[in-house]
Amino acid sequence: MAFIKGNRKLHRVFMIFLICAIIFYAYSYMQSKVKERQATMHNVIIDSMKIINAMFPEQQFVKQGKFYSAGEKENYYIESIIPGSFINKDNDELLVVVRRPSIELSHIGGFYNAYMAVFDNSSGKIISEVKLFSVDEGNYRIFDSRGISYIFFAGSTIYQGWSNWYGGLWQAGLTWTMKWPKDLENQEYYDFWKDRAVEIGEDTIKILQRKVFPLKDKNQVMPDYTWEYIEKLQWDKENGRFKVLDL
């Protein structure tokens, strides 16, 4: 009897192990198919030199390592190619970000130059204008909503330790349009960014405000300051906008 009971226990353990193995194999197979489908959809079919030539048709480039050289101290490189649907809903598109080496740039033009453009991945054609973001320090992130990918860019220029910020949420197109916070030509936009900074999170942005300290003495040219948190905005995927996060 003990032998039979032992056999039953061993059989039960074996069956549990077999079922777990089948579930694991099925899950792994499904995951591999999903990744394969995603990789196929977003596989970059555009030659990198064609990308550079399309973004800068007035230049003549020579490939040198990771750089595309248009002359002495005039190098470009592709920083990232981000899949999404930036212009046409649910279309297979690529946001290409091209940078210049900061060592080749001057403070007047900003040490951070990022050129962004959208390509149709199936045809290989550029379908947006080339947008230049020129600051001393910059950062960007993609926010998705209802089949459209938006680009949030924020950066700062710094002079004698004093930084001024600007940025916003953009939708790419033949003409890029700003969705947040205000229209570029609107005075409210500049008023919004006066003495403000931003930290970009995964699906939030944190707004900071400058707190200026009194001058220490008459020889101090620029006052000291710090950044203080004032509010956090949550990305609303359903409505494609930022809303104040209740804390």
N, C-alpha and C positions, 0 to 999 in steps of 0.2 A: 504494500500500500504506500509506503514511504517513497518507493521508487516511482510509482505512478504520479503521486503528488509532485515530486521533484520534476518529473518530465513535464507536467502541466505548467508549472512555474517557469521552467526553461522555455517552453513553447510560447507562453504569454510574453516573456521578455523579448524573445526573438521576433514575435509579431509586432510588438511596439517599436522595436528597433527598425524593422522593415518599413513600417508605416512612416516613421520619422524620416527615414532615408528617401522614401518616395516623395514626401512633401518637400523636403529640402531640394531634391533634384528638380522637381517641378517649378519651385520658386526660383531657383538659380537659372533654369532654362528661360522662364518668362522674363526675368531681369535682363538676361543677355540679349533677348529679342528686343526689349525696349531700348536698351543702349545701342544696339545695332541699328534700330530704326531711327533713333535720334542722331546717331553719327552719320547715317546716310543722308538725312534731311539737311543737316548743318555742315556737311563736309564741304570745305572750301574748295571750289573748283576754279577759282580765279587765280591766275598766275600773279605773283607778287609784283613783278615788274609792270604788268598791265595795270595793276592797282595804282602804283606810284605815277605812272604816265597819265592815267585818267585823272588823278587828283591834281597833278601839276603839269598840264599839257604844254606850258610855255618853257619848261625846262628840258634839258638833255641829261639823262642819268647814266652813270656807270656803276654797276654793282661791285661793291668792295666789302666782302664779309657780310655783316648784317646791315651795313649802310648802303644807301643809294646816294651817290655823290653827284652834285650838279656843279662842282667846282671847288676850289680851295676854301675850306671852312664853310662849306654849304652842303652839309650832309643831312640826310633824313633817314629815319628808321621806323618800321611798323612796330608800334608798341603792343597793340592788341587788335584782334578781330573778334567781334562779339556778335553771336547769332541772335536774331530776334525779328520782330515785324515792326519796323520803325516808321514806315510810311503807309504801306498797304496792309490792312488787317489780315493777320494769319498768313502772310506771305513769307517765303524763305529769304530773308534779307540779312545783310552783314553790316555792322557798324565798324568801320576801319578807323583806327586812331593812329595817326602818324606824328612822331615827335622830332624835334631838333635837339641835338646835344646841347645842354645848357652852357657848356664851355665855349660854344661858338656864338652865344647870344650876349646881348648887352642889357644893362638894367633899364635902358630907355624902352626897349621892345619887350622886356620881361624875360626872365631866365627860364620860364616854362612856356613853351609854345606847343600847343596840341591842335593838330588839324583833324577834323572829323568829317566823314562822308559815309553815305549809305550806298551799298551795292546790292543789286538783285543777284542772288547767288545762282539762279538757274541760267540767266542770260549773261552774267558777268559784266553788266552795264552799270555805270554809276547813275543813280537816280535821285541824288540830292545835290544841293550846292555844297561846297567845301567850307566848313565853318572853322574859323580860327579862334581859339581861346588863348589869350596872351596875358600871362600874369607872372609873378615871381614864384609862387607856389600854388599848385592846383590839385584838384581831385574830382573824380566823377563816379557816378553809379547809375545803373539802369533800374527804372521802376516800371513794372508792367501793369496794364489794366485793359481788360476786355479785348485782347488780341493786338494791342498796340504797346510798343516799348518806347518809353520816354527817357531822355538823357538828363540827369541832374549834374550840373557842373558848378563848382564853387572854387574860387581862388582869391589870392590876396597879392597886393603889391606892397612892398616894404621900403620905407625911406627913413633913414636914421632911427631905425627901431620902431617906427610907427607904421602899423599895417592897416590898409583899407581893403575891404572885401567887396566882392560882387559875385553874382551868380544867379542861378535859377533853374527851373525845370523847362526843358526844351523838347519840342517835337520837330524832328528833322523833316525836310521837304525841299522843294525847289527854292523856297525861302524858309529858313528855320524860324519857328515862332515860339515865343516864350509863353509858358502856361502859368508860371508862378515865379516871383510874387506879383510883378506888375509889368506892363509894357515897357520896353527899354526907353521909349521916348517920353514916358510919363514921369513927371517930377516925383511922384509918389515912390517910384522904384528907387531913386537915389536917396530919398528920405528914409526908405526902409533900411537900406544898407549902411546909412551913416552910423558909425560907431557900433556896428554889429558884425558878428562872425558866425560861422556855422560849422558844425561837426556832422558828417554824413554817416548814418548807421545803416544797418541791413535793410530795414523798412521804415526808418525814422530819420528825421533830421533834428538836431539840437541847436536852438538859437541862443547865442551868447551876446551880451552887451558889454561895451567897454566901460570900465570904472576908472576914472582918471584921478590920480593923486596930486595934491598941491606940489608946486615946485619946491625943491629942497633949498635952493638958494638962487640968487640973481644970475649966476653963471650957467645954470641948467637951461639948455635950449628947449629940449622936448620933455614933457612931463612923463613920469612913470605911470603905468596903468596895468590893469589886469582884466581878464574876461570873466564875467559872471553869468551863470546860467539863468535864463528867463523863461523859456518854455521849450517843450518838445512837441514836434509835429509827427503824426502817424500817417503813413501812406494808406489811402483808402483805395484798394484795388477795384472795387465795384464802380466807384464814381470818378476814378482817375484824378484825385486831388489829395492835398494834404489837409488834415484836420488836427486841431489842437488836442493833445492827449491829456485826458483828465488824470491827475495824479492824486 
